[in-house]
Amino acid sequence: MKHLIKNLFVILIIVSGTYLFYRYILPYIVPFVIAGVLTVFIEPLVRLLQSKAKLPRAPAVIISLILIIGLTGTLLTLFVARLVAELIEFSSSLPMYTEMLAKNIVHLRATAESFYFSLPASLLEFIANNMGTIEKNIGAYLTQLQAFTKEMLNQFIILVSSVPGILVIIFVSLIATFFMAKDRRVIIGFWLRIMPEPWGSKTIQVLKDVSAALFGYARAQLILISITFFNSLIGLAIIDAPYILLMAAMIGVFDLIPVLGPGTVYIPWIIWEIINNNVVFAVKLGVVYIIIVIIRQVLEAKVVANAMGLHPLATLISIYVGLQIFGPLGLVLGPLFLIGLKALAKAGIVDWPSG
């Protein structure tokens, strides 16, 4: 009972502290949080340059930052440029698709009416009662899709307009990353001097465990999303689908969101092609979708389990609770809380059940 009360108290403090940090502190220290993440991320490359190239730590940090930021920036620029071009083209084509859908529904209705005398009265009544509803729902879906693409373009414009502020954050983050990475041992030593034992060494150990698990989780999600994205990109290219980069990117984004998954894009797309009498193409899309689902289901459990060492149910609960408390950011904060709790247990601060 004593251990239970202690654990509940620690969990309450962690949840409250995380919320207060997210709500009141994080907006003011974003560059330094980014710097901390980058510092952990580039550390393996820094050590590699120190050991293999015999470089001092400061030049190794600078070269690591240039390599990683340069490569990431170049790839991201090329990707975004192509994505925006496809998004603009797709958005401008939506009215044409809507008109095409309306014509096909009218054609389907005319075809159904031509079989009036050969179909049962109950079936004809069902068609008459539901065709209008189907047409209305699909039209509403297309309207929402058009609004979504326009909103994405608007958000991109807003993002471009906020470039000066973003550049300041990036600049401060890079400078802070350099000093954090260069003076990593000095910072750790300072922390150990000001913190009474055993809390100094325990907090360092917790930070190391959280960093390792967090990057393991991020790596697992990146691997899964990349698999879905590239499989979709290759599959859509093979079947000669339009807007392959845009569609593959949307599929990857929905794959990141629990419950939704790739089917959020594939299933409406398949239905759309069937309505437009592109049955062969719809079958090809269905085959690509099934292959992607099978590959992801086979790999997901192994990748996530190896990366985090947590039960999938516990991870799902943490994601859902995080989403309810923190919104979209809870998709990251939920698992991060669970990772932190496990790290605290490893440090002996809370009791983590074995098994």
Residue, then its C-alpha position, 0 to 999 in steps of 0.5 A: m500500500k505504501h509503494l502504491i501511494k508513493n507511485l501515485f504521488v510521483i505520477l501525479i507530480i509528473v503529470s502536473g509538472t508535464y502539463l505546467f511545463y507544456r502550458y507555461i514554460l515550453p513556449y519560452i524555451v523552444p529553441f533550447v529544447i530543440a537544441g537539447v534534442l539535436t545535441v542527443f541526436i548528433e552525439p553519435l556522429v560527434r563521437l565517431l568524428q572524434s575517434k576516427a578522424k581524431l578531431p577535437r570536440a568543437p570542430a566535430v560538433i560543427i561538422s556534424l551540425i553542417l552535415i545533418i542540417g545541410l542534408t536534412g534541409t536539402l531533402l526537405t526543401l526538394f520534398v516540400a517544393r514537389l509536394v506544394a506543386e502537386l497540392i496546387e494542381f490537385s486543388s485546382s482539379l477538384p471542381m472537375y472531379t466533383e463535376m465528373l462524380a455528379k455525371n457518373i451518379v446521374h449515369l448510375r441512377a439512369t442505369a438503375e432506372s432502366f432495370y425498373f421492371s426487372l428489379p424487385a420493388s423493395l430494391l427500387e425503393f431502396i435505390a430511390n431513397n438512398m442515391g440522393t443521400i449517397e450523392k450528398n455525402i460524397g459531395a460533402y466529402l469532396t467539399q471537405l477535401q477541397a477545403f482541406t487542401k486549401e487550408m493546407l495551402n493557407q497554412f503554408i502561406i502562414l508558415v512562409s510569412s512567419v519565416p523571420g521568427i522561425l529563422v530566429i528560433i533556428f539560429v538560437s537553436l543551432i548556437a545553443t546546440f553547439f555549446m551544449a554538444k561542445d561542453r556536454r561533460v562540463i554541463i553534466g559535471f556542473w549538474l552533479r556538483i549542485m545536486p545532492e547525491p544520489w539525485g544528481s546521478k539518478t537524474i542523469q541516468v533518467l535523462k539518458d534512459v528517456s533520451a534513448a527510449l524517446f529516440g528509439y520510439a521516434r526511430a520506430q515511428l519514422i521507420l514505420i511511416s517511411i515504410t508506408f510512405f515509400n511502399s505507397l510511393i512505389g506502388l502508386a508509381i507502378i500502377d501509374a496513379p496521379y499525384i503520387l507524392l501528395m498521396a503517399a505523403m497524405i498516407g504517411v501522415f494518416d499512418l502516424i495518427p492512431v486508429l486512422g491509418p492508410g485506409t483513410v486515404y485508400i478506401p475513399w480513393i478506391i470507392w471514388e474510382i469504382i464510382n467513376n467506372n475505373v474498376v481495374f484501377a480500383v482493384k490495383l489500388g486495393v492490392v497496393y493497400i492490402i500489401i501495405v497493411i500486411i507489411r505494416q502489421v508484420l513489422e509494427a509489433k517487432v519494431v515498436a517492441n524493440a525500440m521502446g520495450l513497452h507493451p503495445l496496449a500500454t503505448l496505445i493507452s498513453i497515446y490516447v490519454g496524451l491526445q485527450i490532455f494535450g491535443p495533437l502534441g499528446l501523440v508524442l507526450g503520451p508515450l514520452f510520459l510512459i518512457g519517463l515513468k519506466a526510466l524513473a522505475k529503473a532509477g529506483i524512484v518509482d516501483w515498476p511492475s516486472g513482467 
